[in-house]
């Protein structure tokens, strides 16, 4: 099995080809076609086709967002457990102060790097992108979809 490409800040985001390049464009084009058909030939049939196509686009997007939110919740739980084992007591009691975005970004930091980065995050209120840019030793997450 081929080696996976090492993850960095520059290449950590991913596309799901079937979703991003097939399903989403098909539904968006369908909604555009339904809109054009309704505007050129207004009728109850074209109106219902337009509403259904727009509802389908919204459903596809919401289903994707629901899956991402579940992944974020799992990552948040994993990182809280990880931080509880890696941080010393003064910082351990401050884990609840970290936002969801901060926890999600900290997952990319290596175990050796997490304590100092978590402390800096709490002290400076770093945002997700700032945390990711500050990581020196990247811990890849190949499971995120």
N, CA, C and O atoms as a GROMACS GRO file, in nm:
protein
  580
    1UNK      N    1   0.084  -0.117   0.000
    1UNK     CA    2   0.000   0.000   0.000
    1UNK      C    3   0.089   0.124   0.000
    1UNK      O    4   0.185   0.130   0.077
    2UNK      N    5   0.059   0.224  -0.086
    2UNK     CA    6   0.146   0.340  -0.095
    2UNK      C    7   0.144   0.424   0.033
    2UNK      O    8   0.043   0.429   0.104
    3UNK      N    9   0.256   0.490   0.062
    3UNK     CA   10   0.267   0.580   0.176
    3UNK      C   11   0.174   0.698   0.155
    3UNK      O   12   0.158   0.747   0.043
    4UNK      N   13   0.112   0.742   0.263
    4UNK     CA   14   0.028   0.861   0.254
    4UNK      C   15   0.117   0.984   0.255
    4UNK      O   16   0.221   0.987   0.320
    5UNK      N   17   0.075   1.084   0.180
    5UNK     CA   18   0.150   1.209   0.174
    5UNK      C   19   0.143   1.276   0.312
    5UNK      O   20   0.035   1.287   0.369
    6UNK      N   21   0.257   1.322   0.365
    6UNK     CA   22   0.254   1.388   0.496
    6UNK      C   23   0.163   1.511   0.493
    6UNK      O   24   0.167   1.589   0.398
    7UNK      N   25   0.084   1.526   0.597
    7UNK     CA   26  -0.008   1.639   0.605
    7UNK      C   27   0.064   1.761   0.659
    7UNK      O   28   0.151   1.752   0.745
    8UNK      N   29   0.024   1.876   0.607
    8UNK     CA   30   0.073   2.004   0.655
    8UNK      C   31  -0.045   2.101   0.656
    8UNK      O   32  -0.155   2.066   0.615
    9UNK      N   33  -0.020   2.222   0.702
    9UNK     CA   34  -0.126   2.324   0.699
    9UNK      C   35  -0.171   2.348   0.555
    9UNK      O   36  -0.290   2.370   0.529
   10UNK      N   37  -0.077   2.344   0.462
   10UNK     CA   38  -0.107   2.375   0.322
   10UNK      C   39  -0.193   2.269   0.254
   10UNK      O   40  -0.267   2.301   0.161
   11UNK      N   41  -0.184   2.142   0.299
   11UNK     CA   42  -0.255   2.036   0.224
   11UNK      C   43  -0.352   1.954   0.310
   11UNK      O   44  -0.392   1.846   0.269
   12UNK      N   45  -0.389   2.003   0.429
   12UNK     CA   46  -0.470   1.920   0.517
   12UNK      C   47  -0.618   1.917   0.482
   12UNK      O   48  -0.688   1.824   0.521
   13UNK      N   49  -0.668   2.017   0.409
   13UNK     CA   50  -0.810   2.013   0.371
   13UNK      C   51  -0.828   1.915   0.255
   13UNK      O   52  -0.737   1.896   0.174
   14UNK      N   53  -0.945   1.853   0.250
   14UNK     CA   54  -0.967   1.749   0.150
   14UNK      C   55  -1.098   1.771   0.076
   14UNK      O   56  -1.191   1.834   0.127
   15UNK      N   57  -1.102   1.718  -0.044
   15UNK     CA   58  -1.225   1.712  -0.121
   15UNK      C   59  -1.269   1.567  -0.129
   15UNK      O   60  -1.186   1.477  -0.140
   16UNK      N   61  -1.399   1.546  -0.124
   16UNK     CA   62  -1.456   1.416  -0.150
   16UNK      C   63  -1.504   1.422  -0.295
   16UNK      O   64  -1.608   1.482  -0.323
   17UNK      N   65  -1.431   1.362  -0.388
   17UNK     CA   66  -1.462   1.380  -0.530
   17UNK      C   67  -1.607   1.350  -0.568
   17UNK      O   68  -1.668   1.426  -0.643
   18UNK      N   69  -1.663   1.241  -0.516
   18UNK     CA   70  -1.801   1.209  -0.552
   18UNK      C   71  -1.898   1.316  -0.503
   18UNK      O   72  -1.995   1.348  -0.572
   19UNK      N   73  -1.874   1.370  -0.386
   19UNK     CA   74  -1.964   1.473  -0.333
   19UNK      C   75  -1.937   1.608  -0.400
   19UNK      O   76  -2.029   1.668  -0.456
   20UNK      N   77  -1.812   1.655  -0.394
   20UNK     CA   78  -1.780   1.790  -0.440
   20UNK      C   79  -1.784   1.806  -0.592
   20UNK      O   80  -1.816   1.914  -0.642
   21UNK      N   81  -1.753   1.701  -0.666
   21UNK     CA   82  -1.743   1.715  -0.811
   21UNK      C   83  -1.852   1.642  -0.890
   21UNK      O   84  -1.856   1.652  -1.012
   22UNK      N   85  -1.940   1.569  -0.820
   22UNK     CA   86  -2.050   1.504  -0.890
   22UNK      C   87  -2.185   1.538  -0.827
   22UNK      O   88  -2.267   1.605  -0.889
   23UNK      N   89  -2.208   1.493  -0.704
   23UNK     CA   90  -2.340   1.509  -0.641
   23UNK      C   91  -2.378   1.657  -0.629
   23UNK      O   92  -2.486   1.698  -0.674
   24UNK      N   93  -2.291   1.737  -0.569
   24UNK     CA   94  -2.323   1.878  -0.548
   24UNK      C   95  -2.347   1.952  -0.680
   24UNK      O   96  -2.448   2.021  -0.691
   25UNK      N   97  -2.258   1.940  -0.780
   25UNK     CA   98  -2.286   2.008  -0.907
   25UNK      C   99  -2.416   1.962  -0.974
   25UNK      O  100  -2.488   2.043  -1.032
   26UNK      N  101  -2.445   1.832  -0.968
   26UNK     CA  102  -2.568   1.782  -1.030
   26UNK      C  103  -2.691   1.846  -0.966
   26UNK      O  104  -2.782   1.890  -1.036
   27UNK      N  105  -2.693   1.852  -0.833
   27UNK     CA  106  -2.808   1.911  -0.765
   27UNK      C  107  -2.815   2.062  -0.786
   27UNK      O  108  -2.925   2.117  -0.801
   28UNK      N  109  -2.702   2.129  -0.789
   28UNK     CA  110  -2.703   2.274  -0.812
   28UNK      C  111  -2.748   2.305  -0.954
   28UNK      O  112  -2.830   2.395  -0.974
   29UNK      N  113  -2.697   2.231  -1.051
   29UNK     CA  114  -2.742   2.251  -1.189
   29UNK      C  115  -2.889   2.220  -1.205
   29UNK      O  116  -2.959   2.286  -1.282
   30UNK      N  117  -2.937   2.121  -1.133
   30UNK     CA  118  -3.080   2.088  -1.137
   30UNK      C  119  -3.163   2.204  -1.081
   30UNK      O  120  -3.268   2.238  -1.137
   31UNK      N  121  -3.116   2.264  -0.973
   31UNK     CA  122  -3.189   2.378  -0.916
   31UNK      C  123  -3.186   2.498  -1.011
   31UNK      O  124  -3.286   2.568  -1.025
   32UNK      N  125  -3.073   2.521  -1.076
   32UNK     CA  126  -3.064   2.631  -1.173
   32UNK      C  127  -3.157   2.604  -1.290
   32UNK      O  128  -3.229   2.693  -1.336
   33UNK      N  129  -3.156   2.479  -1.338
   33UNK     CA  130  -3.247   2.442  -1.448
   33UNK      C  131  -3.392   2.456  -1.409
   33UNK      O  132  -3.474   2.503  -1.488
   34UNK      N  133  -3.426   2.415  -1.286
   34UNK     CA  134  -3.564   2.431  -1.239
   34UNK      C  135  -3.604   2.577  -1.229
   34UNK      O  136  -3.718   2.612  -1.258
   35UNK      N  137  -3.511   2.662  -1.188
   35UNK     CA  138  -3.539   2.806  -1.178
   35UNK      C  139  -3.563   2.865  -1.316
   35UNK      O  140  -3.660   2.938  -1.338
   36UNK      N  141  -3.475   2.833  -1.409
   36UNK     CA  142  -3.489   2.885  -1.547
   36UNK      C  143  -3.619   2.836  -1.609
   36UNK      O  144  -3.691   2.914  -1.672
   37UNK      N  145  -3.650   2.707  -1.592
   37UNK     CA  146  -3.774   2.652  -1.648
   37UNK      C  147  -3.895   2.722  -1.587
   37UNK      O  148  -3.991   2.753  -1.659
   38UNK      N  149  -3.894   2.747  -1.458
   38UNK     CA  150  -4.005   2.816  -1.393
   38UNK      C  151  -4.020   2.959  -1.445
   38UNK      O  152  -4.131   3.006  -1.467
   39UNK      N  153  -3.908   3.030  -1.464
   39UNK     CA  154  -3.914   3.169  -1.511
   39UNK      C  155  -3.961   3.178  -1.656
   39UNK      O  156  -4.035   3.270  -1.691
   40UNK      N  157  -3.919   3.085  -1.741
   40UNK     CA  158  -3.958   3.088  -1.881
   40UNK      C  159  -4.096   3.031  -1.906
   40UNK      O  160  -4.167   3.077  -1.995
   41UNK      N  161  -4.136   2.930  -1.827
   41UNK     CA  162  -4.265   2.864  -1.846
   41UNK      C  163  -4.335   2.851  -1.711
   41UNK      O  164  -4.345   2.740  -1.656
   42UNK      N  165  -4.384   2.962  -1.656
   42UNK     CA  166  -4.446   2.953  -1.523
   42UNK      C  167  -4.575   2.869  -1.527
   42UNK      O  168  -4.666   2.892  -1.606
   43UNK      N  169  -4.577   2.771  -1.438
   43UNK     CA  170  -4.695   2.687  -1.421
   43UNK      C  171  -4.682   2.619  -1.286
   43UNK      O  172  -4.578   2.627  -1.220
   44UNK      N  173  -4.789   2.551  -1.244
   44UNK     CA  174  -4.782   2.478  -1.118
   44UNK      C  175  -4.679   2.367  -1.125
   44UNK      O  176  -4.608   2.339  -1.028
   45UNK      N  177  -4.670   2.304  -1.240
   45UNK     CA  178  -4.574   2.194  -1.257
   45UNK      C  179  -4.429   2.246  -1.248
   45UNK      O  180  -4.347   2.188  -1.177
   46UNK      N  181  -4.400   2.355  -1.319
   46UNK     CA  182  -4.263   2.407  -1.314
   46UNK      C  183  -4.232   2.466  -1.177
   46UNK      O  184  -4.118   2.461  -1.132
   47UNK      N  185  -4.333   2.521  -1.109
   47UNK     CA  186  -4.313   2.573  -0.973
   47UNK      C  187  -4.281   2.459  -0.877
   47UNK      O  188  -4.191   2.471  -0.794
   48UNK      N  189  -4.354   2.349  -0.888
   48UNK     CA  190  -4.326   2.236  -0.799
   48UNK      C  191  -4.190   2.174  -0.830
   48UNK      O  192  -4.120   2.131  -0.738
   49UNK      N  193  -4.152   2.170  -0.957
   49UNK     CA  194  -4.021   2.120  -0.994
   49UNK      C  195  -3.911   2.209  -0.937
   49UNK      O  196  -3.809   2.160  -0.888
   50UNK      N  197  -3.933   2.341  -0.943
   50UNK     CA  198  -3.837   2.437  -0.887
   50UNK      C  199  -3.824   2.418  -0.736
   50UNK      O  200  -3.712   2.411  -0.685
   51UNK      N  201  -3.934   2.409  -0.666
   51UNK     CA  202  -3.931   2.393  -0.519
   51UNK      C  203  -3.862   2.262  -0.480
   51UNK      O  204  -3.781   2.260  -0.387
   52UNK      N  205  -3.893   2.156  -0.550
   52UNK     CA  206  -3.831   2.026  -0.519
   52UNK      C  207  -3.681   2.029  -0.545
   52UNK      O  208  -3.604   1.976  -0.466
   53UNK      N  209  -3.638   2.090  -0.655
   53UNK     CA  210  -3.495   2.096  -0.685
   53UNK      C  211  -3.420   2.182  -0.584
   53UNK      O  212  -3.308   2.148  -0.546
   54UNK      N  213  -3.478   2.293  -0.540
   54UNK     CA  214  -3.415   2.376  -0.438
   54UNK      C  215  -3.411   2.302  -0.305
   54UNK      O  216  -3.310   2.307  -0.234
   55UNK      N  217  -3.519   2.233  -0.272
   55UNK     CA  218  -3.522   2.155  -0.149
   55UNK      C  219  -3.417   2.043  -0.152
   55UNK      O  220  -3.357   2.012  -0.049
   56UNK      N  221  -3.394   1.984  -0.267
   56UNK     CA  222  -3.294   1.879  -0.280
   56UNK      C  223  -3.153   1.935  -0.257
   56UNK      O  224  -3.071   1.872  -0.190
   57UNK      N  225  -3.124   2.054  -0.310
   57UNK     CA  226  -2.993   2.117  -0.288
   57UNK      C  227  -2.974   2.145  -0.139
   57UNK      O  228  -2.869   2.117  -0.083
   58UNK      N  229  -3.076   2.200  -0.076
   58UNK     CA  230  -3.070   2.230   0.068
   58UNK      C  231  -3.050   2.100   0.147
   58UNK      O  232  -2.970   2.097   0.241
   59UNK      N  233  -3.121   1.995   0.110
   59UNK     CA  234  -3.107   1.867   0.180
   59UNK      C  235  -2.966   1.811   0.167
   59UNK      O  236  -2.907   1.765   0.265
   60UNK      N  237  -2.911   1.815   0.046
   60UNK     CA  238  -2.775   1.764   0.024
   60UNK      C  239  -2.675   1.843   0.109
   60UNK      O  240  -2.588   1.784   0.172
   61UNK      N  241  -2.687   1.974   0.110
   61UNK     CA  242  -2.595   2.056   0.189
   61UNK      C  243  -2.612   2.032   0.339
   61UNK      O  244  -2.513   2.022   0.412
   62UNK      N  245  -2.737   2.022   0.386
   62UNK     CA  246  -2.761   1.999   0.528
   62UNK      C  247  -2.710   1.861   0.572
   62UNK      O  248  -2.654   1.846   0.680
   63UNK      N  249  -2.730   1.761   0.488
   63UNK     CA  250  -2.682   1.626   0.521
   63UNK      C  251  -2.530   1.629   0.536
   63UNK      O  252  -2.475   1.568   0.627
   64UNK      N  253  -2.462   1.700   0.447
   64UNK     CA  254  -2.317   1.714   0.456
   64UNK      C  255  -2.277   1.786   0.585
   64UNK      O  256  -2.184   1.745   0.654
   65UNK      N  257  -2.348   1.893   0.618
   65UNK     CA  258  -2.317   1.969   0.740
   65UNK      C  259  -2.343   1.888   0.866
   65UNK      O  260  -2.270   1.900   0.964
   66UNK      N  261  -2.447   1.804   0.864
   66UNK     CA  262  -2.474   1.719   0.980
   66UNK      C  263  -2.358   1.622   1.003
   66UNK      O  264  -2.316   1.602   1.117
   67UNK      N  265  -2.308   1.562   0.896
   67UNK     CA  266  -2.196   1.469   0.910
   67UNK      C  267  -2.072   1.540   0.963
   67UNK      O  268  -2.001   1.487   1.048
   68UNK      N  269  -2.045   1.660   0.912
   68UNK     CA  270  -1.930   1.736   0.960
   68UNK      C  271  -1.945   1.774   1.107
   68UNK      O  272  -1.848   1.772   1.182
   69UNK      N  273  -2.066   1.808   1.148
   69UNK     CA  274  -2.089   1.844   1.289
   69UNK      C  275  -2.068   1.724   1.380
   69UNK      O  276  -2.013   1.739   1.489
   70UNK      N  277  -2.110   1.606   1.336
   70UNK     CA  278  -2.086   1.485   1.416
   70UNK      C  279  -1.936   1.461   1.428
   70UNK      O  280  -1.886   1.428   1.536
   71UNK      N  281  -1.863   1.477   1.317
   71UNK     CA  282  -1.718   1.459   1.324
   71UNK      C  283  -1.655   1.562   1.418
   71UNK      O  284  -1.565   1.528   1.495
   72UNK      N  285  -1.703   1.685   1.414
   72UNK     CA  286  -1.650   1.787   1.505
   72UNK      C  287  -1.675   1.750   1.651
   72UNK      O  288  -1.589   1.772   1.737
   73UNK      N  289  -1.791   1.695   1.679
   73UNK     CA  290  -1.822   1.655   1.817
   73UNK      C  291  -1.732   1.541   1.863
   73UNK      O  292  -1.686   1.541   1.977
   74UNK      N  293  -1.707   1.446   1.775
   74UNK     CA  294  -1.618   1.334   1.810
   74UNK      C  295  -1.476   1.385   1.831
   74UNK      O  296  -1.409   1.345   1.926
   75UNK      N  297  -1.430   1.472   1.743
   75UNK     CA  298  -1.296   1.529   1.756
   75UNK      C  299  -1.284   1.607   1.886
   75UNK      O  300  -1.184   1.596   1.957
   76UNK      N  301  -1.387   1.684   1.918
   76UNK     CA  302  -1.387   1.761   2.044
   76UNK      C  303  -1.372   1.668   2.164
   76UNK      O  304  -1.294   1.697   2.255
   77UNK      N  305  -1.445   1.559   2.164
   77UNK     CA  306  -1.436   1.463   2.274
   77UNK      C  307  -1.297   1.398   2.279
   77UNK      O  308  -1.236   1.388   2.385
   78UNK      N  309  -1.248   1.354   2.163
   78UNK     CA  310  -1.116   1.292   2.157
   78UNK      C  311  -1.008   1.387   2.208
   78UNK      O  312  -0.919   1.347   2.284
   79UNK      N  313  -1.015   1.513   2.167
   79UNK     CA  314  -0.912   1.608   2.207
   79UNK      C  315  -0.921   1.643   2.355
   79UNK      O  316  -0.818   1.663   2.420
   80UNK      N  317  -1.041   1.649   2.409
   80UNK     CA  318  -1.052   1.672   2.554
   80UNK      C  319  -0.988   1.558   2.632
   80UNK      O  320  -0.919   1.581   2.731
   81UNK      N  321  -1.011   1.436   2.588
   81UNK     CA  322  -0.949   1.321   2.654
   81UNK      C  323  -0.798   1.322   2.636
   81UNK      O  324  -0.723   1.296   2.730
   82UNK      N  325  -0.754   1.352   2.517
   82UNK     CA  326  -0.610   1.359   2.489
   82UNK      C  327  -0.543   1.467   2.573
   82UNK      O  328  -0.437   1.444   2.631
   83UNK      N  329  -0.604   1.584   2.578
   83UNK     CA  330  -0.547   1.693   2.656
   83UNK      C  331  -0.546   1.662   2.805
   83UNK      O  332  -0.454   1.701   2.876
   84UNK      N  333  -0.648   1.591   2.851
   84UNK     CA  334  -0.653   1.554   2.993
   84UNK      C  335  -0.536   1.465   3.032
   84UNK      O  336  -0.490   1.467   3.146
   85UNK      N  337  -0.487   1.386   2.936
   85UNK     CA  338  -0.372   1.300   2.967
   85UNK      C  339  -0.238   1.369   2.944
   85UNK      O  340  -0.139   1.332   3.006
   86UNK      N  341  -0.234   1.469   2.855
   86UNK     CA  342  -0.107   1.531   2.819
   86UNK      C  343  -0.075   1.659   2.896
   86UNK      O  344   0.042   1.695   2.910
   87UNK      N  345  -0.177   1.727   2.947
   87UNK     CA  346  -0.154   1.856   3.014
   87UNK      C  347  -0.132   1.839   3.163
   87UNK      O  348  -0.189   1.750   3.226
   88UNK      N  349  -0.048   1.925   3.218
   88UNK     CA  350  -0.027   1.929   3.362
   88UNK      C  351  -0.149   1.996   3.427
   88UNK      O  352  -0.227   2.062   3.359
   89UNK      N  353  -0.163   1.981   3.556
   89UNK     CA  354  -0.284   2.026   3.626
   89UNK      C  355  -0.323   2.172   3.606
   89UNK      O  356  -0.441   2.196   3.584
   90UNK      N  357  -0.237   2.269   3.611
   90UNK     CA  358  -0.289   2.405   3.592
   90UNK      C  359  -0.362   2.422   3.459
   90UNK      O  360  -0.463   2.491   3.451
   91UNK      N  361  -0.310   2.358   3.355
   91UNK     CA  362  -0.376   2.368   3.225
   91UNK      C  363  -0.492   2.270   3.211
   91UNK      O  364  -0.592   2.302   3.145
   92UNK      N  365  -0.482   2.155   3.272
   92UNK     CA  366  -0.587   2.054   3.260
   92UNK      C  367  -0.722   2.109   3.305
   92UNK      O  368  -0.824   2.080   3.243
   93UNK      N  369  -0.723   2.189   3.409
   93UNK     CA  370  -0.850   2.244   3.459
   93UNK      C  371  -0.905   2.353   3.366
   93UNK      O  372  -1.020   2.394   3.380
   94UNK      N  373  -0.824   2.398   3.272
   94UNK     CA  374  -0.869   2.503   3.178
   94UNK      C  375  -0.915   2.448   3.043
   94UNK      O  376  -0.951   2.525   2.955
   95UNK      N  377  -0.914   2.316   3.027
   95UNK     CA  378  -0.959   2.254   2.901
   95UNK      C  379  -1.099   2.302   2.860
   95UNK      O  380  -1.120   2.329   2.742
   96UNK      N  381  -1.195   2.314   2.953
   96UNK     CA  382  -1.328   2.360   2.912
   96UNK      C  383  -1.330   2.502   2.852
   96UNK      O  384  -1.428   2.539   2.787
   97UNK      N  385  -1.225   2.579   2.873
   97UNK     CA  386  -1.220   2.714   2.817
   97UNK      C  387  -1.189   2.713   2.667
   97UNK      O  388  -1.214   2.812   2.598
   98UNK      N  389  -1.135   2.603   2.617
   98UNK     CA  390  -1.104   2.593   2.474
   98UNK      C  391  -1.233   2.582   2.392
   98UNK      O  392  -1.323   2.506   2.429
   99UNK      N  393  -1.240   2.655   2.284
   99UNK     CA  394  -1.358   2.650   2.198
   99UNK      C  395  -1.353   2.525   2.111
   99UNK      O  396  -1.251   2.457   2.102
  100UNK      N  397  -1.464   2.497   2.047
  100UNK     CA  398  -1.469   2.382   1.956
  100UNK      C  399  -1.366   2.395   1.846
  100UNK      O  400  -1.295   2.299   1.814
  101UNK      N  401  -1.356   2.514   1.786
  101UNK     CA  402  -1.258   2.536   1.680
  101UNK      C  403  -1.115   2.519   1.726
  101UNK      O  404  -1.031   2.466   1.653
  102UNK      N  405  -1.086   2.565   1.848
  102UNK     CA  406  -0.951   2.550   1.902
  102UNK      C  407  -0.918   2.402   1.925
  102UNK      O  408  -0.808   2.357   1.893
  103UNK      N  409  -1.012   2.328   1.980
  103UNK     CA  410  -0.990   2.184   2.002
  103UNK      C  411  -0.970   2.111   1.870
  103UNK      O  412  -0.884   2.023   1.859
  104UNK      N  413  -1.048   2.147   1.770
  104UNK     CA  414  -1.038   2.082   1.640
  104UNK      C  415  -0.902   2.112   1.577
  104UNK      O  416  -0.843   2.025   1.513
  105UNK      N  417  -0.852   2.234   1.594
  105UNK     CA  418  -0.721   2.270   1.539
  105UNK      C  419  -0.608   2.203   1.616
  105UNK      O  420  -0.508   2.162   1.557
  106UNK      N  421  -0.623   2.191   1.747
  106UNK     CA  422  -0.516   2.131   1.829
  106UNK      C  423  -0.494   1.984   1.798
  106UNK      O  424  -0.389   1.929   1.831
  107UNK      N  425  -0.592   1.918   1.734
  107UNK     CA  426  -0.575   1.776   1.704
  107UNK      C  427  -0.459   1.750   1.612
  107UNK      O  428  -0.406   1.638   1.609
  108UNK      N  429  -0.416   1.851   1.537
  108UNK     CA  430  -0.305   1.833   1.444
  108UNK      C  431  -0.169   1.846   1.510
  108UNK      O  432  -0.068   1.810   1.450
  109UNK      N  433  -0.164   1.895   1.633
  109UNK     CA  434  -0.035   1.913   1.702
  109UNK      C  435   0.011   1.780   1.761
  109UNK      O  436  -0.070   1.701   1.811
  110UNK      N  437   0.140   1.756   1.754
  110UNK     CA  438   0.196   1.633   1.811
  110UNK      C  439   0.181   1.634   1.962
  110UNK      O  440   0.162   1.740   2.023
  111UNK      N  441   0.189   1.516   2.023
  111UNK     CA  442   0.175   1.506   2.168
  111UNK      C  443   0.277   1.592   2.241
  111UNK      O  444   0.246   1.651   2.344
  112UNK      N  445   0.398   1.598   2.190
  112UNK     CA  446   0.503   1.677   2.254
  112UNK      C  447   0.476   1.827   2.245
  112UNK      O  448   0.516   1.904   2.332
  113UNK      N  449   0.408   1.867   2.140
  113UNK     CA  450   0.384   2.009   2.114
  113UNK      C  451   0.255   2.063   2.178
  113UNK      O  452   0.242   2.183   2.201
  114UNK      N  453   0.163   1.974   2.208
  114UNK     CA  454   0.030   2.016   2.256
  114UNK      C  455   0.035   2.100   2.383
  114UNK      O  456  -0.032   2.204   2.387
  115UNK      N  457   0.108   2.062   2.488
  115UNK     CA  458   0.102   2.142   2.610
  115UNK      C  459   0.135   2.290   2.590
  115UNK      O  460   0.061   2.377   2.637
  116UNK      N  461   0.244   2.319   2.522
  116UNK     CA  462   0.283   2.459   2.501
  116UNK      C  463   0.184   2.530   2.409
  116UNK      O  464   0.152   2.647   2.430
  117UNK      N  465   0.137   2.460   2.307
  117UNK     CA  466   0.044   2.522   2.214
  117UNK      C  467  -0.092   2.546   2.280
  117UNK      O  468  -0.156   2.648   2.254
  118UNK      N  469  -0.136   2.454   2.364
  118UNK     CA  470  -0.262   2.474   2.437
  118UNK      C  471  -0.249   2.592   2.532
  118UNK      O  472  -0.341   2.673   2.545
  119UNK      N  473  -0.136   2.602   2.600
  119UNK     CA  474  -0.113   2.714   2.691
  119UNK      C  475  -0.113   2.846   2.615
  119UNK      O  476  -0.173   2.944   2.660
  120UNK      N  477  -0.046   2.848   2.501
  120UNK     CA  478  -0.044   2.969   2.418
  120UNK      C  479  -0.183   3.002   2.364
  120UNK      O  480  -0.222   3.119   2.359
  121UNK      N  481  -0.257   2.900   2.326
  121UNK     CA  482  -0.393   2.921   2.276
  121UNK      C  483  -0.481   2.986   2.382
  121UNK      O  484  -0.556   3.079   2.352
  122UNK      N  485  -0.471   2.938   2.504
  122UNK     CA  486  -0.550   2.995   2.614
  122UNK      C  487  -0.503   3.136   2.649
  122UNK      O  488  -0.585   3.223   2.679
  123UNK      N  489  -0.374   3.159   2.646
  123UNK     CA  490  -0.321   3.290   2.684
  123UNK      C  491  -0.350   3.396   2.578
  123UNK      O  492  -0.384   3.510   2.611
  124UNK      N  493  -0.337   3.358   2.451
  124UNK     CA  494  -0.351   3.456   2.343
  124UNK      C  495  -0.485   3.448   2.271
  124UNK      O  496  -0.509   3.526   2.179
  125UNK      N  497  -0.572   3.356   2.309
  125UNK     CA  498  -0.700   3.333   2.242
  125UNK      C  499  -0.680   3.317   2.092
  125UNK      O  500  -0.738   3.390   2.012
  126UNK      N  501  -0.597   3.220   2.055
  126UNK     CA  502  -0.568   3.195   1.913
  126UNK      C  503  -0.691   3.139   1.842
  126UNK      O  504  -0.771   3.067   1.902
  127UNK      N  505  -0.705   3.172   1.716
  127UNK     CA  506  -0.811   3.116   1.633
  127UNK      C  507  -0.762   2.988   1.566
  127UNK      O  508  -0.643   2.957   1.569
  128UNK      N  509  -0.853   2.915   1.508
  128UNK     CA  510  -0.824   2.785   1.446
  128UNK      C  511  -0.708   2.792   1.348
  128UNK      O  512  -0.615   2.712   1.357
  129UNK      N  513  -0.710   2.887   1.255
  129UNK     CA  514  -0.604   2.898   1.155
  129UNK      C  515  -0.471   2.933   1.220
  129UNK      O  516  -0.366   2.882   1.179
  130UNK      N  517  -0.474   3.019   1.321
  130UNK     CA  518  -0.350   3.057   1.390
  130UNK      C  519  -0.287   2.938   1.459
  130UNK      O  520  -0.165   2.922   1.458
  131UNK      N  521  -0.369   2.854   1.519
  131UNK     CA  522  -0.318   2.734   1.586
  131UNK      C  523  -0.254   2.641   1.484
  131UNK      O  524  -0.143   2.592   1.505
  132UNK      N  525  -0.322   2.618   1.373
  132UNK     CA  526  -0.269   2.529   1.270
  132UNK      C  527  -0.138   2.582   1.213
  132UNK      O  528  -0.046   2.504   1.187
  133UNK      N  529  -0.128   2.712   1.193
  133UNK     CA  530  -0.005   2.771   1.140
  133UNK      C  531   0.109   2.761   1.240
  133UNK      O  532   0.226   2.757   1.201
  134UNK      N  533   0.078   2.758   1.370
  134UNK     CA  534   0.181   2.754   1.473
  134UNK      C  535   0.237   2.613   1.496
  134UNK      O  536   0.339   2.598   1.562
  135UNK      N  537   0.171   2.512   1.442
  135UNK     CA  538   0.215   2.374   1.465
  135UNK      C  539   0.345   2.347   1.390
  135UNK      O  540   0.356   2.373   1.270
  136UNK      N  541   0.443   2.295   1.463
  136UNK     CA  542   0.573   2.261   1.404
  136UNK      C  543   0.577   2.115   1.362
  136UNK      O  544   0.629   2.083   1.255
  137UNK      N  545   0.524   2.026   1.445
  137UNK     CA  546   0.525   1.883   1.417
  137UNK      C  547   0.380   1.838   1.395
  137UNK      O  548   0.306   1.815   1.490
  138UNK      N  549   0.342   1.826   1.269
  138UNK     CA  550   0.203   1.801   1.230
  138UNK      C  551   0.164   1.656   1.257
  138UNK      O  552   0.236   1.563   1.220
  139UNK      N  553   0.052   1.638   1.322
  139UNK     CA  554  -0.007   1.506   1.348
  139UNK      C  555  -0.122   1.488   1.249
  139UNK      O  556  -0.225   1.555   1.263
  140UNK      N  557  -0.108   1.402   1.150
  140UNK     CA  558  -0.207   1.398   1.042
  140UNK      C  559  -0.341   1.340   1.088
  140UNK      O  560  -0.348   1.259   1.181
  141UNK      N  561  -0.446   1.384   1.021
  141UNK     CA  562  -0.581   1.330   1.040
  141UNK      C  563  -0.630   1.290   0.901
  141UNK      O  564  -0.686   1.372   0.828
  142UNK      N  565  -0.609   1.164   0.867
  142UNK     CA  566  -0.649   1.116   0.734
  142UNK      C  567  -0.795   1.067   0.732
  142UNK      O  568  -0.847   1.032   0.626
  143UNK      N  569  -0.862   1.065   0.847
  143UNK     CA  570  -0.997   1.011   0.854
  143UNK      C  571  -1.104   1.116   0.831
  143UNK      O  572  -1.219   1.081   0.803
  144UNK      N  573  -1.070   1.242   0.842
  144UNK     CA  574  -1.170   1.347   0.824
  144UNK      C  575  -1.221   1.344   0.682
  144UNK      O  576  -1.144   1.331   0.587
  145UNK      N  577  -1.352   1.356   0.666
  145UNK     CA  578  -1.413   1.356   0.532
  145UNK      C  579  -1.466   1.494   0.503
  145UNK      O  580  -1.522   1.516   0.395
   0.00000   0.00000   0.00000
